[in-house]
């Protein structure tokens, strides 16, 4: 019985000592790593930035005490996206060690807007993978889409992307509703198309061919194209 109690007390003592040592380690290790030059970032080299200012990256590194031990790709990626509106697609880090510190190379890939969506006077950006972001550093976007229902955009992103890619540089503005998709080209042509959830790949190819043929040969100013490819000419350009 006494041996059992003695073993139990010994177990309690060892557990207490272990917890106490871990507590001391948790308290002193950050202090030591903050004050030893080996753990300090001597120089920071940032690559890949296009719109985000370098000082934004430097500030996030500084918040992590310039200590390479506390910095990895996932932490820096998460922190940067908090301050840039989810504008960073990826972060890669390379460390070059020396006796007096570490040279850290940070390679950043920014999200690039495929188009911007305007809803309730606010702009939302979407990259080529359909990821929504809101960069405070991007002033212009290739295409602007207007809508009153953001789910129409997010749920049918691939259809909208296919339409934009297929029509290329001719698109001016796009209006997306549950009833139809209206495209204004840079040449001043208005195309009324089926709703975005019906714009399948074959239909988009047909729309592109029809719009080019009618615009070049018939000088159409406004037309409507339905899901069967039927064209209704609303008006023509003045000669």
Secondary structure, DSSP 8 states (H G I E B T S, - for coil): -HHHHHHHHHHHHHHHHHHHHHHHHHHHHHHHHHH-GGGBEEEEEEE--SSS-HHHHHHHHHHTTTBGGG--HHHHHHHHHHHHTS-EEEEEEEEEEETTEEEEEEEEEE---SEEEEETTEEEEE-TT--EE--TT----S-EEEES-HHHHHHTHHHHHHHHHHHGGGEEEEEE-SS-EEEEETTS-EEEE--GGG--HHHHHHHHHHHHHHHHHS-EEEEEE-TT--EEEEEE---
